[in-house]
Structure formats: structure tokens, C-alpha cells
Amino acid sequence: MKKIILTILTVTLVVNLTYSQNELIYSFKEKKLVSNEGINNGEEYILKVIDVNSAKMMLKSKPVFSSASLSTPDILKPILGTSLENYYPPKVGYSIYNYDFENGKTDLDSILSKAKRLYSSKKIISDYRVLAKKCINELITIYKNNYEYGNTNIELLIADYSTDIATLITTDDFKKDKENVKLLKEIVNKEIKMQKYVIQIAKTRLKNNPNFDERELHTLYYLESAQENDYANYLDYIINSLTAQEYILSPTFKAQKDIVVLNNSFINSIDRDTIMKESLELYVKNKFVLSFSTGIFGNGLVEKQYYLSTPIDSIDYVFVKEESNSNIDIALGALAHFSYKITKDFQIGLNLGVAVSPFDSHIRYLTGLSGIFGKRNQIILSIGLSSAKMKNLSGKVEYNSNNELIIDKTISEVPTYNKWENSWYIGISYNIFKTK
């Protein structure tokens, strides 16, 4: 019963570690996100790169968070306000002549050859893990037969690496294998450090002894050429291949501000060369956003124009006539938007702004609703109420019996006064989304 409970807890932990965050799926084969690039404000995410072998490739991912750069249009401003101490010394009386450097290098070179063999494999991921097990067992056999390490209590791997990872890591066989892999790493690290120590001794003798022994010179050359290979890294690659999967994961990051740019580097696990660099731009949604736009606004606030007309038989009055004008005014201006970002490229919200008509030079104050489309280059459709002070006829202008506007003939200009009027407006505006 205890074993069953432990197994359930372990599997649950693995599942939680893998799936507790929202996943953004990136296909390395297609070189693009295959999931939505819109992310929810305040939630945690992890980038999951598929179509890869997690043992062959590493991912370095660094998120950069940016906010929208708000530049208030001028027209809105009035209203908006390594060292030697780490080496293991050889046993007393142990000279570099007694160190079997040729076999030591041969053993280490076998790690390199098996790493390259694994890396060139095109097997499916389960068969690839089985091949990694075989490579590890071949290395264990080599070091068990080495007289230096023959007494080491190390055994061959026995777990079934063709099974899925969640099941594999809960087995007793896998736990035993981990101990044997640990022993193998200790043996290899000791071999590497021994070679480094011998190199240091040989260099010291070369410096202090002009008559340097030819055998020691050969030892130095042979071992230094071996040290050019990062055997520890190659061994780690083989070990990591035991639990290889078809994806790699980035560190978790939290969606914040307006844009998250993931700067990703895909790195070859064998030689640590960078295979590819790519930046993914993610747009944060489900949040309130303040933005500005400038554009053109049609509205119903058309100021009427009047002129005086003298009738033929009039003695004491003149007619007040209205010039014929369009019923629609066109104004240029800007809006401030307080909106809610529903998706990565759509927002809806309230607006407040100002526009000036080139026909009458009157300021229109605008307020209403906006729909904002786009990510960086945004088109905004707005509708609402426009208000402005418009000229109206004063009380001195009257209607005669024929319902005609008249005024005393002694008045030389049409008397008017300014009055606040309201009407509809509809507009289209544009915003370039900049970041800081």
C-alpha cells in the first residue's frame, strides 16, 4: 500500500511540474508558435518546444517585458493632464610513469565516440533512450574491467527505458540505475582530474628541468590533446539521453505589462554551439489599457450660416436667410482610449477626445465607445457623442405670418450667440503601438 501511494504522489508531482503552467507550444520544425500568441495578464506560462530531442538540444529563454509608450497628442493635453586546489593528488610514490595515460585516454575517447553515435541516431524517442542505456552499459563494462576501478561496486543498468518517463522514474530499477550512473560519473571525473594533475606536474618539470625526459614530453602532449575534449559534457549528454523526451521547456515566466518578448537560443548539447536564435513576441491580453490615436471624425455639428435679404416692398424689416450647407461636418483630432484587451489584437472600451473642424474652426469634444483592431499598428473605429459651442440666432430674429425669419432693417448683421449643442460622431483613427 505504501508503495502504491508513493507511486501516485510521484506521478502527480511529475504531472504538476509539467502542466501546472499554461503552455505555449512552439514547433521547432515549423519555426513558429502553433498556439495562440496572446497571453493572459498575471498568469504563468512556459514555452514548450516540440519536434525536438531534449537530450540533443538545450533551450535558453529570457523574457523581456515591455509597456506601451504613451505619447499624449498635443490637442489632448489641455483636457488630459578552475584552480589547482580542486585537483585530486595522486597516491604517494605515484609518478607519471606509473599512470596508464594511454588506456585512460582510450577509455575517455570511448565516451566521445558513444556520444557522437547517440547524436547521429534518428531513432524514435523510446528507442533512442534504449540506445542510450546500451551506451552507458558499454562504458560501465569498460571501467569495471579497468584495473584502476575494477573494485568499484558499479553494475549495469537494468530499467526498461522504452517505457514512458512518468512510469520509468517511479520504478525501483530506475532508482538503482541512478546510483550506478552516479558511480560512473565519479569514476570519469576522477580520470579527468587525474589527467589534469599529471599535466600540471609535467609542466612544472618542464619549467624546472631543461633536460626534460622524452617520455614525459610525450605524456604532456598526449594528455593535453585529450583535454581538448569535454568528456564530462559528453557523458552528461549520454546520461541525459536516458530520460530524453520529444520536447524541451523554458523556465516559467509571468505575463505582465503589454508585450513579452521571449529571446530564445537553441543550443547543441554536444558542442554547445548555438543552432538558432529567435525572438517570440507575445501580447498580453485580459487587461485594461490606456492608449491614444489620431484620425478623422464625421459628426452632425454643422454650424448654420445666415445672410440678410431685403424684400422689395419691405419698409421696416429684412429677411434672414440660411445658406445651404451639408448636414455632416468633418473634423480632425485625437482620442484617448481606456479599453479592455479581449484578445491579442482586439480591444473595446471608452474614449474621450477633441477634434477641430477646418470649416468653422470650432472645437468638438468627443466621448463614446471604441473598437481597437491590431497589435502594433492599430486601427480604431469609434462612435459616440460630440459637443461644441455653435452659433444660434438671437431673440431679435422673429418669424412673420408666413413663417419667414425677419429682423429690423436697422440691424446690419445677423445677430447670433454661442450655445452648446450635441450630436453624433463616428470616426476612424490610427495608433502606432510603441514600447519602452
Protein Blocks (a to p, Z undefined) as FASTA:
>chain_A
ZZmmmmmmmmmmmmmmmmmpccddddfklopafbdfbdcehiacddddehiafklpccdd
ddddddddddddfklmmmnopcfklpccddehiafklpcfklmmmmmmmmmmmmmmmmmp
ccdfklmmmmmmmmmmmmmmmmmmpmklmmpccdddfbdfkbcfklmmmpmklmmmmmmm
mmmmmmmmmmmmmmmmmmmmmmmmmmmmmbacfklmmmmmmmmmmmmpcfklmmmmmmmm
mmgcfbdcddddddehjbdcdddddddfklopafbdcddddddehiadddddddddddfb
dcddddddddfklckbccdddddddfbdcdddddddddddfblmbccdddddddddfklo
pacddddddddedjklccdddddddddddddddfkbccdfkopacddfkbmbdcdddddd
ddddddddddddddZZ
